[in-house]
Amino acid sequence: MSWLSWVVVGLIAGMVAKGVTGVRGAGCLGTVLIGIAGGLLGGILFSAAGGAGMNEFSVYSLLVATMGAVILLFAWRVVSNTRGPSCRG
């Protein structure tokens, strides 16, 4: 895929992943970066599971990138603990 395809897939995947996870405030550039990182993560995970990674601009590539971005954002939420303390006292 060309770099422009990566940006478009990253933007779409990042927007969908942010909508699914409820993450706010990443901005346009952050959304694209989340989607691109999700595409890389999703490609690695799908390839390890025996599927195809991201080869071309397609609905399948958007699915791979979105799944990777959702996993990335959920992991970020767990690591950063953005919800605050669980016990209030």
Helices and strands as residue ranges (DSSP letters): H 3-21, H 27-48, H 59-80
